[in-house]
């Protein structure tokens, strides 16, 4: 008889999260060995079905929102949008999307290095699907929905503290890179100096704070005088800080910032390709600075899903201040968002769908 704790056809990988649930269920009810076998399979199947159903609902919602945004963008000014795409041409469109793809691949490489530093290793293609699949949930405040990646990684032995720490450090280093890109806009728009300086100081303050080895100990001392939920939260936060500190080792910190600059610089260059295709005056560095400042403004509006609204407003405003016609600036902004955010969402939906379909075939089931 097969081990009921293993997922059928799942390359003999133990579903650790489901196993823990089942063991707790058994101990609470004093089930016999025979009863454990059948209950284990039923309970694990039901749990997997419930979690998978929730994820599939979110994936469908993300696809619907992305298609709605594309529809609105087209309806807003279909003639101008068609003309803009015509100016860019097939090669221009492919180049812009290709630069966005470079961004995702570079960031995945950095993410893989983070998990390697934590002593975790996954099959490369499966890991890439997990990473890209999380983009389907980017349209959430502060892009917190990308934490769904932790659910996928949990079955491969990666703890929630480790995956959330990797996500936190990834966001921190992205912010570092974006501040550097945004500083390029100060040559033409010095009024944004305060935002850049405050953002830089904030990133440095957070980085230095996380690197303090005494901070997790102080949190543990605080939690020692409490019990229940407060103690569990403090314990999880302490583990997260320890994992984050490992990922902020000087070598990883410097390489992470450089990779972030290359990755986001690729998307910023893609924005420059769009602007040049629309005959907007300006140099590549100016467009990179505008893109960086717009993303930084979107990050400041963390309460908005993926910074939608804040980024568009700042990007359009900066283009208009350069003498660009409002309609052209709006079209450039829409094309940029379609080629970056919404391209990522659609790519994420595709990757998440592949993961869900493969998991459906490997669903835990009772095998006599």
Sine and cosine of phi, psi and omega as CSV:
sin_phi,cos_phi,sin_psi,cos_psi,sin_omega,cos_omega
0.00,0.00,0.67,-0.74,-0.04,-1.00
-0.93,0.37,0.44,-0.90,0.06,-1.00
-0.91,0.41,0.90,-0.44,-0.05,-1.00
-0.93,0.36,-0.15,0.99,0.02,-1.00
-1.00,0.04,-0.02,1.00,-0.02,-1.00
-0.96,-0.29,0.53,-0.85,0.00,-1.00
-1.00,0.09,0.78,-0.62,-0.03,-1.00
-0.87,0.49,0.80,-0.60,0.06,-1.00
0.95,0.32,0.25,0.97,-0.08,-1.00
-0.99,-0.14,0.56,0.83,0.01,-1.00
0.84,0.55,0.55,0.84,0.06,-1.00
0.86,0.51,0.46,0.89,0.06,-1.00
-1.00,-0.02,0.74,-0.68,-0.03,-1.00
-0.97,0.23,0.76,-0.64,0.05,-1.00
-0.99,0.16,1.00,0.06,-0.15,-0.99
-0.88,0.48,-0.66,0.76,-0.04,-1.00
-0.90,0.45,-0.69,0.72,0.00,-1.00
-0.93,0.37,-0.60,0.80,-0.02,-1.00
-0.90,0.44,-0.66,0.75,0.00,-1.00
-0.89,0.45,-0.65,0.76,0.03,-1.00
-0.89,0.46,-0.71,0.71,-0.04,-1.00
-0.91,0.42,-0.69,0.73,-0.01,-1.00
-0.88,0.48,-0.66,0.75,0.03,-1.00
-0.90,0.44,-0.61,0.79,0.01,-1.00
-0.91,0.42,-0.66,0.75,-0.02,-1.00
-0.91,0.41,-0.74,0.68,-0.07,-1.00
-0.89,0.45,-0.58,0.81,-0.02,-1.00
-0.94,0.35,-0.39,0.92,-0.11,-0.99
-0.89,-0.46,0.00,1.00,0.05,-1.00
0.82,0.57,0.71,0.70,-0.06,-1.00
-0.97,0.25,0.53,-0.85,0.05,-1.00
-0.96,0.29,0.18,-0.98,0.00,-1.00
-0.86,0.50,-0.68,0.74,0.00,-1.00
-0.91,0.42,-0.71,0.70,0.00,-1.00
-0.90,0.43,-0.56,0.83,0.00,-1.00
-0.88,0.48,-0.64,0.77,-0.06,-1.00
-0.86,0.50,-0.79,0.61,-0.07,-1.00
-0.95,0.32,-0.63,0.78,-0.02,-1.00
-0.93,0.37,-0.62,0.78,0.02,-1.00
-0.83,0.56,-0.77,0.63,-0.04,-1.00
-0.90,0.44,-0.70,0.72,-0.02,-1.00
-0.91,0.42,-0.73,0.68,-0.05,-1.00
-0.91,0.42,-0.68,0.73,-0.01,-1.00
-0.91,0.41,-0.64,0.77,0.04,-1.00
-0.88,0.47,-0.71,0.71,0.00,-1.00
-0.90,0.44,-0.65,0.76,0.02,-1.00
-0.90,0.44,-0.73,0.69,0.01,-1.00
-0.88,0.47,-0.64,0.77,0.00,-1.00
-0.90,0.43,-0.67,0.74,-0.03,-1.00
-0.91,0.41,-0.75,0.67,0.00,-1.00
-0.90,0.44,-0.70,0.72,0.02,-1.00
-0.88,0.47,-0.63,0.78,0.03,-1.00
-0.89,0.45,-0.66,0.75,0.03,-1.00
-0.89,0.46,-0.69,0.72,-0.01,-1.00
-0.90,0.44,-0.67,0.74,-0.01,-1.00
-0.90,0.43,-0.57,0.82,0.06,-1.00
-0.90,0.44,-0.68,0.73,0.01,-1.00
-0.92,0.40,-0.62,0.78,0.03,-1.00
-0.89,0.45,-0.70,0.72,0.02,-1.00
-0.89,0.46,-0.62,0.78,0.03,-1.00
-0.90,0.43,-0.69,0.72,0.02,-1.00
-0.87,0.49,-0.67,0.74,0.02,-1.00
-0.89,0.45,-0.68,0.73,0.00,-1.00
-0.89,0.46,-0.69,0.73,0.00,-1.00
-0.91,0.42,-0.68,0.73,0.00,-1.00
-0.88,0.47,-0.71,0.70,0.01,-1.00
-0.91,0.41,-0.58,0.82,0.03,-1.00
-0.90,0.43,-0.67,0.74,0.02,-1.00
-0.89,0.46,-0.69,0.72,0.02,-1.00
-0.88,0.48,-0.67,0.74,0.01,-1.00
-0.88,0.47,-0.70,0.72,0.02,-1.00
-0.90,0.43,-0.67,0.75,0.01,-1.00
-0.87,0.49,-0.63,0.78,0.00,-1.00
-0.95,0.32,-0.70,0.72,-0.04,-1.00
-0.92,0.40,-0.53,0.85,-0.06,-1.00
-0.81,0.58,-0.74,0.67,0.00,-1.00
-0.38,-0.93,0.97,0.25,-0.12,-0.99
-0.89,0.46,-0.61,0.79,-0.02,-1.00
-0.91,0.40,-0.74,0.67,-0.01,-1.00
-0.91,0.41,-0.62,0.78,0.00,-1.00
-0.91,0.41,-0.66,0.75,0.03,-1.00
-0.90,0.44,-0.66,0.75,0.02,-1.00
-0.90,0.44,-0.65,0.76,0.00,-1.00
-0.90,0.44,-0.68,0.73,0.03,-1.00
-0.91,0.42,-0.58,0.81,0.04,-1.00
-0.90,0.44,-0.62,0.78,0.03,-1.00
-0.92,0.39,-0.65,0.76,0.02,-1.00
-0.92,0.40,-0.62,0.78,-0.03,-1.00
0.96,0.26,0.16,-0.99,-0.02,-1.00
-0.89,0.46,-0.66,0.75,-0.02,-1.00
-0.90,0.43,-0.65,0.76,0.02,-1.00
-0.90,0.44,-0.69,0.72,0.01,-1.00
-0.90,0.45,-0.69,0.73,0.01,-1.00
-0.90,0.43,-0.63,0.78,0.01,-1.00
-0.89,0.45,-0.69,0.73,-0.01,-1.00
-0.90,0.43,-0.72,0.69,0.02,-1.00
-0.92,0.40,-0.58,0.81,0.03,-1.00
-0.90,0.43,-0.63,0.78,0.04,-1.00
-0.91,0.41,-0.60,0.80,0.08,-1.00
-0.91,0.43,-0.65,0.76,0.03,-1.00
-0.89,0.45,-0.59,0.80,0.07,-1.00
-0.87,0.49,-0.65,0.76,0.05,-1.00
-0.83,0.55,-0.75,0.66,-0.05,-1.00
-0.91,0.41,-0.64,0.76,-0.04,-1.00
-0.94,0.35,-0.64,0.77,0.03,-1.00
-0.91,0.41,-0.66,0.75,0.02,-1.00
-0.92,0.38,-0.56,0.83,0.07,-1.00
-0.91,0.41,-0.65,0.76,0.03,-1.00
-0.86,0.50,-0.68,0.74,0.04,-1.00
-0.91,0.41,-0.66,0.75,0.03,-1.00
-0.87,0.49,-0.68,0.73,0.01,-1.00
-0.88,0.47,-0.62,0.79,0.06,-1.00
-0.90,0.43,-0.60,0.80,0.04,-1.00
-0.87,0.50,-0.76,0.65,-0.02,-1.00
-0.92,0.38,-0.55,0.84,0.06,-1.00
-0.90,0.44,-0.63,0.77,0.05,-1.00
-0.88,0.47,-0.53,0.85,0.03,-1.00
-1.00,0.08,0.05,1.00,0.05,-1.00
0.99,0.13,0.39,0.92,-0.02,-1.00
-0.92,-0.39,0.62,-0.79,0.01,-1.00
-0.62,-0.79,0.70,-0.71,0.00,-1.00
-0.77,-0.63,0.37,-0.93,0.14,-0.99
-0.84,0.55,0.75,-0.67,-0.20,-0.98
-0.84,0.54,-0.72,0.70,-0.06,-1.00
-0.95,0.31,-0.60,0.80,0.06,-1.00
-0.90,0.43,-0.67,0.75,0.01,-1.00
-0.89,0.45,-0.66,0.75,0.02,-1.00
-0.89,0.46,-0.66,0.75,0.04,-1.00
-0.88,0.48,-0.66,0.75,0.04,-1.00
-0.88,0.47,-0.69,0.72,-0.05,-1.00
-0.91,0.42,-0.75,0.66,-0.01,-1.00
-0.93,0.36,-0.59,0.81,-0.02,-1.00
-0.85,0.52,-0.52,0.86,0.00,-1.00
-0.92,0.39,-0.37,0.93,0.03,-1.00
-0.90,0.44,-0.37,0.93,0.04,-1.00
-0.88,0.47,-0.38,0.93,-0.06,-1.00
-0.95,-0.31,0.33,0.94,0.01,-1.00
-0.90,0.43,-0.52,0.85,-0.04,-1.00
-0.97,0.23,0.92,0.39,0.04,-1.00
-0.58,-0.81,0.41,-0.91,0.01,-1.00
-0.81,0.59,0.78,-0.62,-0.02,-1.00
0.86,0.51,0.32,0.95,-0.03,-1.00
0.83,0.56,0.49,0.87,-0.05,-1.00
-0.90,0.44,-0.37,0.93,-0.01,-1.00
-0.88,0.47,-0.35,0.94,0.02,-1.00
-0.92,0.39,-0.19,0.98,0.05,-1.00
-0.92,0.39,-0.16,0.99,0.07,-1.00
-0.87,0.50,-0.34,0.94,0.07,-1.00
-0.83,0.55,-0.52,0.85,-0.01,-1.00
-0.90,0.44,-0.55,0.84,0.00,-1.00
-0.91,0.40,-0.68,0.74,0.03,-1.00
-0.90,0.43,-0.69,0.73,-0.10,-1.00
-0.96,0.28,-0.37,0.93,-0.06,-1.00
-0.87,0.50,-0.60,0.80,-0.01,-1.00
-0.96,0.30,-0.10,0.99,0.05,-1.00
-0.95,-0.32,0.30,0.96,0.08,-1.00
1.00,0.05,0.04,1.00,0.03,-1.00
-1.00,0.09,0.88,-0.48,-0.04,-1.00
-0.95,0.32,0.34,-0.94,0.03,-1.00
-0.89,0.46,-0.63,0.78,0.01,-1.00
-0.86,0.50,-0.64,0.77,-0.02,-1.00
-0.94,0.33,-0.73,0.68,-0.03,-1.00
-0.93,0.37,-0.62,0.78,0.04,-1.00
-0.93,0.37,-0.60,0.80,0.06,-1.00
-0.89,0.45,-0.68,0.74,0.04,-1.00
-0.88,0.47,-0.65,0.76,0.03,-1.00
-0.91,0.42,-0.67,0.74,0.01,-1.00
-0.88,0.47,-0.74,0.67,-0.01,-1.00
-0.91,0.41,-0.60,0.80,0.05,-1.00
-0.87,0.50,-0.72,0.70,0.02,-1.00
-0.89,0.45,-0.65,0.76,-0.03,-1.00
-0.89,0.45,-0.71,0.70,-0.01,-1.00
-0.94,0.33,-0.53,0.85,0.10,-0.99
-0.89,0.45,-0.64,0.77,0.03,-1.00
-0.91,0.41,-0.63,0.78,0.08,-1.00
-0.84,0.55,-0.78,0.63,-0.03,-1.00
-0.89,0.45,-0.62,0.78,-0.05,-1.00
-0.94,0.35,-0.56,0.83,0.06,-1.00
-0.90,0.45,-0.66,0.75,0.02,-1.00
-0.90,0.44,-0.69,0.72,0.04,-1.00
-0.90,0.44,-0.68,0.73,-0.04,-1.00
-0.90,0.44,-0.48,0.88,-0.02,-1.00
-0.89,0.45,-0.36,0.93,0.01,-1.00
-0.92,0.40,-0.41,0.91,-0.05,-1.00
-0.97,0.22,-0.26,0.97,-0.06,-1.00
-0.92,0.40,-0.36,0.93,0.04,-1.00
-0.90,0.43,-0.57,0.82,-0.01,-1.00
-0.98,-0.22,-0.41,0.91,-0.07,-1.00
-0.72,-0.69,0.97,0.25,-0.04,-1.00
-0.91,0.42,-0.23,0.97,-0.02,-1.00
-0.91,0.41,-0.31,0.95,-0.03,-1.00
-1.00,-0.03,0.18,0.98,-0.05,-1.00
-0.87,0.50,-0.64,0.77,-0.05,-1.00
-0.88,0.47,-0.69,0.73,0.00,-1.00
-0.88,0.47,-0.67,0.75,-0.01,-1.00
-0.91,0.40,-0.71,0.70,-0.03,-1.00
-0.90,0.43,-0.71,0.71,0.01,-1.00
-0.89,0.46,-0.67,0.74,0.01,-1.00
-0.90,0.44,-0.66,0.75,0.01,-1.00
-0.90,0.44,-0.71,0.71,0.01,-1.00
-0.90,0.44,-0.62,0.79,0.01,-1.00
-0.90,0.44,-0.70,0.72,0.00,-1.00
-0.90,0.45,-0.69,0.72,0.01,-1.00
-0.89,0.45,-0.68,0.73,0.00,-1.00
-0.88,0.48,-0.71,0.70,0.00,-1.00
-0.91,0.42,-0.69,0.73,-0.01,-1.00
-0.88,0.47,-0.73,0.68,0.01,-1.00
-0.90,0.44,-0.65,0.76,0.00,-1.00
-0.89,0.45,-0.69,0.72,-0.02,-1.00
-0.92,0.39,-0.51,0.86,-0.04,-1.00
-0.97,0.23,-0.11,0.99,0.02,-1.00
-0.96,0.27,0.90,-0.43,-0.04,-1.00
-0.93,0.37,-0.35,0.94,-0.04,-1.00
-0.98,0.18,-0.31,0.95,-0.09,-1.00
-0.89,0.45,-0.74,0.68,0.04,-1.00
-0.86,0.51,-0.60,0.80,0.01,-1.00
-0.91,0.42,-0.65,0.76,0.03,-1.00
-0.90,0.43,-0.60,0.80,0.04,-1.00
-0.92,0.40,-0.64,0.77,0.04,-1.00
-0.91,0.42,-0.64,0.77,0.05,-1.00
-0.89,0.46,-0.62,0.78,0.04,-1.00
-0.92,0.40,-0.67,0.74,-0.03,-1.00
-0.95,0.32,-0.35,0.94,-0.01,-1.00
-0.89,0.46,-0.48,0.88,0.00,-1.00
-1.00,0.02,0.12,0.99,0.00,-1.00
-0.78,-0.62,0.18,-0.98,0.04,-1.00
-0.61,-0.79,0.11,-0.99,0.06,-1.00
0.95,0.31,-0.67,-0.75,-0.13,-0.99
-0.90,0.44,-0.64,0.77,-0.03,-1.00
-0.89,0.46,-0.68,0.73,0.01,-1.00
-0.90,0.44,-0.66,0.75,0.00,-1.00
-0.91,0.41,-0.67,0.75,0.01,-1.00
-0.90,0.43,-0.70,0.71,0.01,-1.00
-0.89,0.46,-0.65,0.76,0.02,-1.00
-0.89,0.45,-0.69,0.73,0.02,-1.00
-0.91,0.42,-0.64,0.77,0.00,-1.00
-0.92,0.39,-0.62,0.78,0.05,-1.00
-0.90,0.44,-0.68,0.74,0.05,-1.00
-0.90,0.44,-0.62,0.78,0.02,-1.00
-0.89,0.46,-0.68,0.74,0.00,-1.00
-0.91,0.42,-0.63,0.78,0.02,-1.00
-0.89,0.45,-0.71,0.71,0.01,-1.00
-0.91,0.42,-0.65,0.76,0.01,-1.00
-0.89,0.45,-0.63,0.78,-0.01,-1.00
-0.90,0.44,-0.62,0.79,0.06,-1.00
-0.87,0.49,-0.61,0.79,-0.06,-1.00
-0.98,0.18,-0.21,0.98,0.02,-1.00
-0.98,-0.20,0.39,0.92,0.15,-0.99
-0.84,0.54,0.64,-0.77,-0.10,-1.00
-0.72,0.69,-0.68,0.73,-0.02,-1.00
-0.90,0.43,-0.72,0.69,0.02,-1.00
-0.92,0.38,-0.57,0.82,0.00,-1.00
-0.89,0.45,-0.75,0.66,-0.03,-1.00
-0.92,0.39,-0.73,0.68,0.00,-1.00
-0.90,0.43,-0.58,0.81,0.01,-1.00
-0.91,0.42,-0.64,0.77,0.03,-1.00
-0.92,0.38,-0.67,0.75,0.01,-1.00
-0.89,0.45,-0.71,0.70,0.03,-1.00
-0.89,0.45,-0.64,0.77,0.04,-1.00
-0.88,0.47,-0.65,0.76,0.04,-1.00
-0.89,0.45,-0.68,0.73,0.02,-1.00
-0.91,0.42,-0.68,0.74,-0.05,-1.00
-0.91,0.41,-0.80,0.60,-0.02,-1.00
-0.96,0.28,-0.45,0.89,0.10,-0.99
-0.90,0.43,-0.55,0.83,0.05,-1.00
-0.89,0.45,-0.72,0.69,0.04,-1.00
-0.91,0.42,-0.63,0.78,0.02,-1.00
-0.90,0.44,-0.63,0.78,0.05,-1.00
-0.91,0.42,-0.60,0.80,0.07,-1.00
-0.87,0.48,-0.63,0.78,0.08,-1.00
-0.89,0.46,-0.62,0.79,0.06,-1.00
-0.90,0.45,-0.62,0.79,0.05,-1.00
-0.88,0.48,-0.66,0.75,0.03,-1.00
-0.89,0.45,-0.73,0.69,-0.03,-1.00
-0.90,0.43,-0.65,0.76,0.03,-1.00
-0.92,0.39,-0.58,0.82,0.05,-1.00
-0.91,0.42,-0.49,0.87,0.04,-1.00
-1.00,-0.03,0.16,0.99,0.04,-1.00
0.87,0.49,0.63,0.77,0.09,-1.00
-1.00,0.03,0.78,-0.62,-0.05,-1.00
-0.94,0.34,0.65,-0.76,0.03,-1.00
0.54,-0.84,0.35,-0.94,0.02,-1.00
-1.00,-0.05,0.18,-0.98,-0.02,-1.00
-0.87,0.49,-0.67,0.75,-0.03,-1.00
-0.90,0.44,-0.60,0.80,0.02,-1.00
-0.90,0.43,-0.69,0.72,0.00,-1.00
-0.92,0.39,-0.60,0.80,0.05,-1.00
-0.90,0.45,-0.63,0.78,0.03,-1.00
-0.91,0.41,-0.65,0.76,0.03,-1.00
-0.89,0.45,-0.69,0.73,0.01,-1.00
-0.89,0.45,-0.72,0.69,0.00,-1.00
-0.87,0.49,-0.68,0.73,0.01,-1.00
-0.91,0.42,-0.65,0.76,0.00,-1.00
-0.90,0.43,-0.68,0.73,0.03,-1.00
-0.91,0.42,-0.62,0.78,0.03,-1.00
-0.89,0.45,-0.66,0.75,0.05,-1.00
-0.91,0.42,-0.62,0.78,0.05,-1.00
-0.90,0.43,-0.60,0.80,0.05,-1.00
-0.93,0.38,-0.56,0.83,0.03,-1.00
-0.91,0.42,-0.56,0.83,0.06,-1.00
-1.00,0.03,0.84,0.54,-0.12,-0.99
-0.90,0.44,-0.33,0.94,-0.03,-1.00
-0.98,0.22,-0.16,0.99,0.03,-1.00
-1.00,-0.07,0.60,-0.80,0.03,-1.00
-0.87,0.50,0.91,-0.41,0.01,-1.00
0.83,0.56,0.41,0.91,0.02,-1.00
0.93,0.36,0.30,0.95,-0.04,-1.00
-0.88,0.48,0.78,-0.63,-0.02,-1.00
0.96,-0.26,-0.83,0.56,-0.01,-1.00
-0.92,0.40,-0.73,0.69,0.00,-1.00
-0.91,0.42,-0.70,0.71,-0.01,-1.00
-0.87,0.49,-0.67,0.74,-0.03,-1.00
-0.89,0.45,-0.74,0.67,-0.03,-1.00
-0.92,0.38,-0.68,0.73,-0.02,-1.00
-0.89,0.46,-0.72,0.69,0.02,-1.00
-0.90,0.44,-0.67,0.75,-0.01,-1.00
-0.89,0.46,-0.70,0.71,-0.01,-1.00
-0.91,0.42,-0.60,0.80,0.04,-1.00
-0.93,0.38,-0.66,0.75,0.01,-1.00
-0.90,0.43,-0.62,0.78,0.02,-1.00
-0.90,0.43,-0.35,0.94,0.06,-1.00
-1.00,0.07,0.04,1.00,0.02,-1.00
0.99,-0.12,0.16,0.99,0.02,-1.00
-0.98,0.21,0.65,-0.76,0.07,-1.00
-0.88,0.47,0.58,-0.81,-0.08,-1.00
-0.85,0.53,-0.69,0.72,-0.03,-1.00
-0.89,0.45,-0.64,0.77,0.01,-1.00
-0.92,0.38,-0.65,0.76,0.02,-1.00
-0.89,0.45,-0.64,0.77,0.02,-1.00
-0.91,0.42,-0.68,0.73,0.01,-1.00
-0.90,0.44,-0.68,0.74,0.03,-1.00
-0.88,0.48,-0.65,0.76,0.02,-1.00
-0.91,0.41,-0.70,0.72,0.01,-1.00
-0.88,0.47,-0.70,0.72,0.00,-1.00
-0.89,0.45,-0.63,0.78,0.01,-1.00
-0.89,0.45,-0.71,0.71,-0.02,-1.00
-0.93,0.37,-0.59,0.81,0.04,-1.00
-0.90,0.43,-0.61,0.79,-0.08,-1.00
-0.99,0.10,-0.18,0.98,-0.02,-1.00
-0.90,-0.44,-0.97,0.23,-0.07,-1.00
-0.88,0.47,-0.81,0.59,-0.14,-0.99
-0.97,0.23,-0.45,0.89,0.16,-0.99
-0.90,0.43,-0.65,0.76,0.04,-1.00
-0.90,0.43,-0.66,0.75,0.00,-1.00
-0.89,0.46,-0.74,0.68,-0.01,-1.00
-0.90,0.44,-0.64,0.77,0.06,-1.00
-0.90,0.43,-0.64,0.77,0.03,-1.00
-0.90,0.43,-0.65,0.76,0.05,-1.00
-0.87,0.49,-0.67,0.74,0.01,-1.00
-0.90,0.44,-0.72,0.70,-0.01,-1.00
-0.92,0.40,-0.68,0.73,0.01,-1.00
-0.90,0.43,-0.58,0.82,0.02,-1.00
-0.91,0.42,-0.64,0.77,0.04,-1.00
-0.89,0.46,-0.68,0.73,0.02,-1.00
-0.88,0.47,-0.72,0.69,-0.03,-1.00
-0.91,0.42,-0.64,0.77,0.01,-1.00
-0.91,0.41,-0.66,0.75,0.01,-1.00
-0.94,0.35,-0.60,0.80,0.04,-1.00
-0.93,0.37,-0.53,0.85,0.02,-1.00
-0.90,0.44,-0.62,0.79,0.02,-1.00
-0.94,0.33,-0.45,0.89,-0.04,-1.00
-0.98,-0.22,0.34,0.94,-0.03,-1.00
-0.87,0.50,0.63,-0.78,0.03,-1.00
-0.88,0.48,0.74,-0.68,0.02,-1.00
-0.55,-0.84,0.33,-0.95,-0.01,-1.00
-0.98,0.19,0.83,-0.56,0.02,-1.00
-0.83,-0.55,0.93,-0.38,-0.03,-1.00
-0.93,0.36,0.00,0.00,0.00,0.00
